[in-house]
Structure formats: structure tokens, C-alpha cells
Amino acid sequence: MDKIVICSAALLNPEGDLLMVRKKGSSYFQLPGGKIGPGENQEQTLVRELKEELQFDVSEMGMRFIGSHCTQAVNELNTVVEGHIYLINLAERRAFAAYEELEEVVWISRQDWQSYRLAHLASEFVIPKWLSGDFDE
């Protein structure tokens, strides 16, 4: 079985909604982020991926590591994904457009999250923490 290592962001707006993205050709929503590049650390990967996917610069923003999780990748057969997740709290609500390989960007709320088909990393690790209030400072 193959393994990919990624860094992803749990971006929260002031209302507590969580940003999710859907890649072109996929029916699953996942956290923004991506594979760690050669010579990159986790934070550098996250900064690069959010610039590519959302045209959003988080290099000067506070990000807090919330944990790692391994699970089955939803978009790649016979592949395990190891995700390193960082929390980023936004000071204001903002709209994001999809760039690069993204098809759709949505804010999900604690009331409507079950309406979305979520990737395993989100549904197994991030959503339970988010719903329990574990992200709240």
C-alpha cells in the first residue's frame, strides 16, 4: 500500500464555520492543503498549498498544530494518507474561490456538515474535534 504525507488547515471563521474544499473529479470534501514537497517542513507546505489553492497567504498568521492522523485516502486507490493538521482562526469571514486543482470551496457549519461527503481524514479526526469544541481556545 502506498502512503502520502500531507499538511492541511482547519480554517475557522469567526462564526466557527469550517472551510472545506473539493478537488476536480472528486465527490469528497476535504481540508485545504496538500503533499509535503521536497525540502519543505509542514508549515512551509501549508503556506504554499493555501497560496496555490485559495490565493490566501497565511505566512504571517498564527497556526496551531492540532494533531496527526493516518487513514485511507479517498482519491487514490491503495493509499494511506498521513495528515498533519493545523488550526487557523480567521479574524473575519471571507469568501474563497477555487484555484489550481480545486472545483469547489465551501464553509460548513455545525448544523449542515452532514450534508457533505467528507474525506476520511476530516470525518475521522477533524470533525469530531470541531464538533466537541476542542478547537475553541
C-alpha positions as CSV (number, residue, x, y, z in Angstrom):
1,M,0.0,0.0,0.0
2,D,1.3,3.5,-0.9
3,K,1.5,6.3,1.6
4,I,1.3,10.1,1.1
5,V,2.1,12.7,3.7
6,I,0.1,15.9,3.7
7,C,-0.4,19.1,5.7
8,S,-3.9,20.6,6.0
9,A,-5.5,23.6,7.5
10,A,-8.6,23.6,9.7
11,L,-9.6,27.2,8.8
12,L,-12.3,28.6,11.1
13,N,-14.2,31.9,10.5
14,P,-15.4,34.0,13.5
15,E,-18.8,32.1,13.5
16,G,-16.9,28.8,13.9
17,D,-17.6,27.5,10.4
18,L,-15.0,25.2,8.9
19,L,-13.6,25.7,5.3
20,M,-13.7,22.6,3.1
21,V,-12.6,22.1,-0.5
22,R,-13.4,19.6,-3.2
23,K,-10.9,18.7,-5.9
24,K,-11.8,18.4,-9.5
25,G,-13.0,14.9,-10.3
26,S,-13.7,14.1,-6.7
27,S,-17.0,13.9,-4.8
28,Y,-15.3,14.2,-1.4
29,F,-14.8,17.4,0.6
30,Q,-11.5,17.7,2.4
31,L,-9.4,20.3,4.2
32,P,-7.3,22.6,2.1
33,G,-3.7,21.6,2.0
34,G,-1.5,19.1,0.2
35,K,1.5,16.9,-0.1
36,I,4.8,17.9,1.6
37,G,7.3,19.0,-1.1
38,P,11.0,18.1,-1.2
39,G,12.9,20.2,1.4
40,E,9.7,21.6,2.9
41,N,8.7,21.5,6.5
42,Q,5.0,21.2,7.5
43,E,4.4,24.9,7.9
44,Q,6.1,25.8,4.6
45,T,3.9,23.2,2.8
46,L,0.8,24.7,4.3
47,V,1.7,28.2,3.3
48,R,2.5,27.1,-0.3
49,E,-0.6,25.0,-0.6
50,L,-3.0,27.6,0.6
51,K,-1.5,30.2,-1.7
52,E,-1.9,27.8,-4.6
53,E,-5.4,26.5,-3.8
54,L,-7.0,29.6,-2.3
55,Q,-4.8,32.5,-3.2
56,F,-4.5,33.1,0.5
57,D,-1.3,34.0,2.3
58,V,-1.1,32.6,5.8
59,S,2.6,33.1,6.3
60,E,2.1,35.9,8.9
61,M,-0.9,34.2,10.6
62,G,-0.9,32.2,13.7
63,M,-1.3,28.5,13.1
64,R,-1.5,25.9,15.9
65,F,-0.7,22.2,15.3
66,I,-3.7,20.1,16.4
67,G,-2.5,16.6,15.6
68,S,-1.8,13.9,13.0
69,H,-4.0,11.1,11.7
70,C,-3.5,8.2,9.3
71,T,-6.4,6.8,7.3
72,Q,-7.4,5.6,3.8
73,A,-7.0,8.2,1.1
74,V,-10.3,8.8,-0.7
75,N,-9.0,10.0,-4.1
76,E,-6.1,7.5,-4.5
77,L,-6.5,3.7,-4.6
78,N,-4.5,1.5,-2.2
79,T,-3.1,4.6,-0.5
80,V,-2.9,5.6,3.1
81,V,-2.8,9.3,3.9
82,E,-0.9,10.7,6.9
83,G,-2.3,14.1,7.6
84,H,-0.7,16.8,9.8
85,I,-3.4,19.3,10.7
86,Y,-3.1,22.9,11.8
87,L,-5.8,25.2,13.1
88,I,-6.0,28.8,11.7
89,N,-8.6,31.1,13.2
90,L,-9.6,33.9,10.8
91,A,-10.4,37.4,12.3
92,E,-13.2,37.9,9.7
93,R,-15.4,35.9,7.4
94,R,-14.1,35.8,3.8
95,A,-15.1,34.2,0.6
96,F,-12.6,32.0,-1.2
97,A,-12.5,31.0,-4.8
98,A,-11.2,27.6,-6.1
99,Y,-7.8,27.7,-7.9
100,E,-5.4,25.0,-9.2
101,E,-6.9,21.5,-8.8
102,L,-10.0,22.7,-6.7
103,E,-13.5,22.6,-8.0
104,E,-15.4,23.9,-5.0
105,V,-14.8,25.8,-1.7
106,V,-17.5,25.9,1.0
107,W,-17.9,26.9,4.6
108,I,-19.7,24.2,6.5
109,S,-21.4,24.8,9.8
110,R,-22.1,22.6,12.8
111,Q,-25.7,22.5,11.6
112,D,-25.1,21.4,7.9
113,W,-21.8,19.4,8.0
114,Q,-23.7,16.1,7.5
115,S,-24.9,17.3,4.1
116,Y,-21.4,16.9,2.7
117,R,-19.5,13.8,1.6
118,L,-16.3,14.2,3.7
119,A,-12.9,12.6,3.2
120,H,-11.8,10.2,5.9
121,L,-9.2,12.5,7.4
122,A,-11.9,15.1,8.0
123,S,-14.6,12.8,9.2
124,E,-12.5,10.7,11.5
125,F,-10.2,13.3,13.0
126,V,-11.1,16.9,12.4
127,I,-14.9,16.9,12.5
128,P,-15.1,15.2,15.9
129,K,-12.7,17.7,17.4
130,W,-14.5,20.6,15.8
131,L,-18.0,19.5,16.9
132,S,-16.7,18.9,20.5
133,G,-15.4,22.4,20.8
134,D,-11.8,21.1,21.0
135,F,-10.6,23.9,18.7
136,D,-12.0,26.6,20.9
137,E,-9.3,28.5,22.7
